[in-house]
Amino acid sequence: MVPTSNPTATGTPVAIRAENLTKEFRLAHHAYASLKGLLLSFLPKRVERLTALQSISFTIRPGETVGLIGRNGSGKSTLLGIIARVYRPTSGRLEIHGRVAPLLELGAGFHPDLTGLENIYFNGVILGLTRRQVAERVAAIVQFAELEGYIDAPIRTYSSGMLMRLGFAVAAHVDADILLVDEVLAVGDARFQQKCYDKIQQFQREGRTILFVSHDMDAIQRVAQRVLWLDKGVLRADGDAPSVVQAYLNSVQESL
């Protein structure tokens, strides 16, 4: 269940609240590696349940910047996908209050055969803007992305850095209440990365809510005051950034 309006009954402002949030994926294993396997494909398939998130609970208040850390496969992207409504939770409850702008991965939501300009309109409308609102912001989006000379080219011709710049620029100009940022600042030159950090700081001054995912612990501590640590689908820690980051780094060192 994902309500998107009205504050909670407690009266405490909430941007995101998860209660016992669980997400399972069903994986069907096929034996098609050989001709024999193909001929036996009519037999029942082995189905495995993969638990990506297990009874996750947390609350993020409006205006908070929260880091999300954990190893690959810990459930970070799954959690962001649920908040962005890419996935539905298997069980539990999720409250979201405000417009969400997801910047989850390079090229996510972009159509490769459309031009950069066409993708700006396409994504802007998906994120809740009208065509007129997108038109009013196109110039600012293109200028921020620094793609003036390429905006009429199909984005299949774009480099990973160009995709990141366009994705961040669109997400930054939809007036979202909640911004989801997943590792995208790891791509691109140092100058544009600083430009993105400056934009994030502007969002913080404006009181927007940010959920920031990165494997760069320096970046996490630079941006976030609070950190959630996911470990194999379980919320291992939730606290101030220096303490949780240090505990995570200690765990990584011990495992090595």
C-alpha positions in Angstrom: 0.0 0.0 0.0 1.5 3.4 -1.0 -0.5 6.4 0.1 0.6 9.7 -1.4 -1.4 12.4 0.3 -2.4 13.7 3.7 0.0 13.8 6.7 0.0 10.8 9.0 -2.5 10.7 11.9 0.2 11.4 14.4 0.6 15.0 13.1 4.3 14.6 12.7 5.4 15.6 9.2 6.6 12.7 7.1 8.1 12.5 3.7 8.7 8.7 3.5 7.7 6.1 6.0 8.3 2.4 5.7 6.7 -0.1 8.1 7.8 -3.8 7.9 8.5 -3.3 4.1 9.3 -6.6 2.4 10.0 -7.3 -1.3 10.4 -10.8 -2.7 11.2 -11.7 -6.3 10.2 -15.1 -7.9 13.0 -16.5 -10.0 12.1 -19.3 -12.4 15.0 -21.5 -13.3 14.9 -23.0 -16.9 17.0 -25.9 -18.1 17.5 -24.6 -21.6 21.3 -24.9 -21.7 21.1 -28.0 -23.9 18.9 -29.6 -26.5 17.8 -32.1 -23.8 16.8 -29.2 -21.5 14.8 -27.6 -24.3 12.9 -30.9 -25.0 12.1 -31.2 -21.3 10.9 -27.6 -20.9 7.4 -28.8 -20.4 8.3 -30.2 -17.0 7.6 -28.0 -13.9 10.2 -25.3 -13.5 12.1 -24.7 -10.3 10.9 -21.5 -8.7 13.1 -19.7 -6.1 12.1 -16.9 -3.9 14.6 -14.1 -3.5 14.1 -11.8 -0.5 15.5 -8.4 -1.5 14.1 -6.5 1.5 13.0 -8.0 4.8 10.8 -6.1 7.2 12.4 -2.7 6.7 11.1 0.1 8.9 12.2 3.8 9.0 10.8 7.3 8.8 12.3 10.2 6.8 11.1 13.7 7.7 10.6 16.5 5.1 13.9 18.3 4.4 16.2 15.5 5.5 19.1 14.3 3.4 19.5 10.6 4.1 22.3 8.4 2.8 21.7 4.8 1.9 24.7 2.4 2.0 25.4 -1.3 1.7 27.2 -3.7 -0.5 26.0 -4.7 -3.9 22.9 -6.9 -3.6 22.0 -5.4 -0.2 18.6 -4.1 -1.4 19.4 -0.4 -2.0 18.2 -0.2 -5.5 15.2 -2.3 -4.7 14.2 0.1 -2.0 14.6 3.1 -4.3 12.6 1.3 -6.9 9.7 0.7 -4.5 9.8 4.4 -3.5 9.8 5.4 -7.2 6.9 3.0 -7.8 8.9 0.8 -10.2 8.2 -2.2 -7.9 5.3 -2.9 -5.6 6.2 -4.2 -2.1 5.3 -7.8 -1.3 4.1 -6.9 2.1 4.3 -4.0 4.6 3.4 -0.4 4.2 5.0 2.6 2.5 3.9 6.2 2.8 5.1 8.9 0.4 4.1 12.5 0.8 5.1 14.6 -2.1 6.3 14.4 -5.7 9.2 12.0 -6.3 11.9 12.6 -8.9 13.9 9.4 -9.3 17.4 9.5 -10.8 18.1 5.8 -10.4 20.5 4.8 -13.1 22.0 6.1 -16.3 19.4 6.2 -19.1 16.6 5.0 -16.9 13.3 6.1 -18.4 15.0 7.4 -21.6 14.0 6.1 -25.0 17.2 5.5 -27.1 15.6 6.4 -30.4 14.2 9.7 -29.2 16.4 12.9 -29.2 17.6 14.5 -26.0 14.9 17.2 -26.4 12.1 14.6 -27.0 13.3 12.7 -23.9 13.1 15.9 -21.8 9.4 16.2 -22.7 8.8 12.4 -22.2 10.5 12.3 -18.8 9.1 15.6 -17.6 5.5 14.5 -18.3 6.2 11.1 -16.6 7.5 13.0 -13.5 4.2 15.0 -13.3 4.8 18.1 -15.4 2.5 19.4 -18.1 3.9 19.9 -21.6 3.7 23.6 -21.0 5.6 23.4 -17.8 8.3 21.3 -19.5 8.5 23.8 -22.4 9.1 26.6 -19.8 12.0 24.7 -18.4 13.6 23.2 -21.5 16.2 26.0 -21.9 17.3 25.7 -18.2 17.5 21.9 -18.4 19.6 22.0 -21.6 21.9 24.7 -20.2 22.4 22.8 -16.9 23.2 19.5 -18.8 25.6 21.4 -21.1 24.2 19.6 -24.2 23.3 22.5 -26.4 25.1 21.0 -29.4 23.7 17.5 -28.9 20.1 18.0 -27.7 18.6 17.1 -31.2 20.6 13.9 -31.5 19.2 10.5 -30.5 20.4 9.6 -27.0 21.6 6.3 -28.2 24.6 8.4 -29.4 25.2 9.9 -26.0 28.1 8.9 -23.7 27.4 7.7 -20.2 28.5 11.2 -18.9 26.0 12.9 -21.3 23.2 10.6 -20.1 24.0 11.4 -16.5 24.0 15.1 -17.1 20.7 15.0 -18.9 19.1 12.7 -16.3 20.2 14.9 -13.4 19.2 18.1 -15.2 15.6 16.8 -15.8 15.2 15.5 -12.2 16.6 18.8 -10.9 14.0 20.9 -12.7 10.7 19.2 -11.9 10.2 20.9 -8.5 10.1 17.5 -6.8 9.6 17.3 -3.0 11.7 14.1 -2.8 14.8 13.4 -4.9 16.2 9.9 -5.2 19.8 9.8 -6.3 21.5 6.4 -7.0 25.2 6.5 -7.8 24.8 8.8 -10.8 27.4 11.3 -9.4 30.1 8.7 -9.8 30.0 9.4 -13.6 31.3 12.6 -15.2 34.1 15.0 -14.7 34.9 16.7 -11.4 33.6 20.0 -12.5 30.1 18.7 -13.3 30.1 16.6 -10.2 30.7 19.8 -8.2 27.8 21.4 -10.1 25.5 18.6 -9.1 26.6 18.9 -5.4 25.9 22.6 -5.6 22.4 21.8 -6.8 21.9 19.3 -4.0 22.9 21.9 -1.5 20.4 24.3 -3.1 17.7 21.6 -2.6 18.8 21.2 1.0 18.4 25.0 1.6 14.9 24.8 0.0 13.9 22.1 2.4 13.6 19.2 0.0 14.0 15.6 0.9 16.9 13.6 -0.6 17.7 9.9 -0.5 21.3 9.5 -1.7 22.9 6.2 -2.6 26.6 5.8 -3.1 29.5 3.5 -2.5 31.7 6.6 -1.9 31.6 7.1 1.8 33.2 10.6 1.5 30.3 11.6 -0.8 27.8 10.1 1.7 29.2 12.1 4.6 29.5 15.2 2.5 25.8 15.2 1.6 23.9 13.3 4.3 23.4 14.0 8.0 21.9 10.6 8.6 22.6 7.1 7.0 20.6 3.9 6.6 22.8 0.8 6.2 21.3 -2.2 4.4 22.9 -5.6 4.7 21.4 -8.6 2.8 18.0 -7.0 2.7 17.9 -6.1 6.4 18.3 -2.6 7.9 21.5 -3.1 9.9 21.8 0.5 11.2 20.0 3.9 11.1 21.8 6.9 12.7 24.2 9.8 12.3 26.4 9.6 9.2 29.9 9.4 10.8 28.9 6.6 13.2 27.0 4.4 10.7 29.7 4.9 8.0 32.4 3.9 10.4 30.5 0.8 11.5 30.0 -0.1 7.8 33.6 0.3 7.0 34.6 -1.7 10.0 32.3 -4.5 8.8 33.8 -4.4 5.3 37.3 -4.5 6.8 36.5 -7.5 9.0 35.0 -9.4 6.1 38.3 -9.0 4.2 
